[in-house]
Amino acid sequence: MIWQIQDAKNKLSEVIERAIQEGPQEITKRGKKTAILLSINDYLKLKRKQKSISDFFRTSPLSEITFERSKDLPRDIDL
Protein backbone atom coordinates (compact mmCIF):
# COMPACT_ATOMS: atom_id res chain seq x y z
CA MET A 1 0.00 0.00 0.00
CA ILE A 2 1.08 3.59 -0.54
CA TRP A 3 0.86 6.01 2.39
CA GLN A 4 1.23 9.76 2.44
CA ILE A 5 3.71 10.68 5.16
CA GLN A 6 1.09 12.46 7.30
CA ASP A 7 -1.22 9.42 7.16
CA ALA A 8 1.70 7.11 7.98
CA LYS A 9 2.53 9.24 11.04
CA ASN A 10 -1.07 9.25 12.23
CA LYS A 11 -1.56 5.52 11.66
CA LEU A 12 1.90 4.19 12.43
CA SER A 13 0.58 1.09 14.21
CA GLU A 14 -1.54 0.21 11.17
CA VAL A 15 1.34 0.82 8.78
CA ILE A 16 3.55 -1.49 10.85
CA GLU A 17 0.86 -4.18 11.07
CA ARG A 18 0.33 -4.05 7.30
CA ALA A 19 4.08 -4.34 6.73
CA ILE A 20 4.03 -7.50 8.82
CA GLN A 21 0.89 -8.96 7.21
CA GLU A 22 1.05 -7.69 3.61
CA GLY A 23 4.66 -6.76 2.94
CA PRO A 24 6.57 -3.51 2.37
CA GLN A 25 4.62 -0.26 2.76
CA GLU A 26 5.56 2.67 0.55
CA ILE A 27 5.57 6.19 2.01
CA THR A 28 5.37 9.32 -0.11
CA LYS A 29 6.16 12.94 0.68
CA ARG A 30 4.57 15.59 -1.53
CA GLY A 31 3.66 12.86 -4.01
CA LYS A 32 7.21 11.52 -4.36
CA LYS A 33 8.28 8.06 -3.22
CA THR A 34 10.36 8.66 -0.12
CA ALA A 35 10.60 5.56 2.06
CA ILE A 36 9.65 1.92 2.47
CA LEU A 37 8.65 0.38 5.79
CA LEU A 38 9.61 -3.30 6.03
CA SER A 39 8.81 -5.93 8.61
CA ILE A 40 11.85 -7.21 10.49
CA ASN A 41 11.51 -10.55 8.68
CA ASP A 42 11.61 -8.90 5.25
CA TYR A 43 14.60 -6.79 6.34
CA LEU A 44 16.52 -9.83 7.61
CA LYS A 45 15.85 -11.70 4.36
CA LEU A 46 17.33 -8.82 2.38
CA LYS A 47 20.28 -8.49 4.71
CA ARG A 48 21.05 -12.22 4.56
CA LYS A 49 21.27 -12.14 0.77
CA GLN A 50 24.07 -9.58 0.79
CA LYS A 51 27.61 -10.87 0.41
CA SER A 52 30.87 -9.02 0.41
CA ILE A 53 32.50 -8.47 -2.96
CA SER A 54 35.37 -10.77 -1.97
CA ASP A 55 32.89 -13.57 -1.12
CA PHE A 56 31.19 -13.03 -4.45
CA PHE A 57 34.45 -13.48 -6.38
CA ARG A 58 35.61 -16.35 -4.17
CA THR A 59 32.41 -18.35 -4.82
CA SER A 60 32.08 -17.40 -8.48
CA PRO A 61 32.23 -20.25 -11.01
CA LEU A 62 34.88 -18.17 -12.78
CA SER A 63 37.20 -18.30 -9.76
CA GLU A 64 39.01 -21.30 -11.27
CA ILE A 65 40.16 -19.32 -14.30
CA THR A 66 43.72 -18.10 -14.30
CA PHE A 67 45.03 -15.27 -16.40
CA GLU A 68 48.51 -14.95 -17.79
CA ARG A 69 50.06 -11.83 -19.15
CA SER A 70 51.10 -12.06 -22.77
CA LYS A 71 54.85 -12.08 -23.28
CA ASP A 72 54.54 -10.84 -26.87
CA LEU A 73 56.21 -7.59 -27.72
CA PRO A 74 53.95 -4.62 -28.37
CA ARG A 75 53.00 -4.08 -31.97
CA ASP A 76 54.38 -1.20 -34.02
CA ILE A 77 51.95 1.56 -34.93
CA ASP A 78 52.33 4.59 -37.16
CA LEU A 79 51.63 7.90 -35.49
Order of alpha helices (4+ residues) and beta strands (2+ residues): beta-alpha-alpha-beta-beta-alpha-alpha
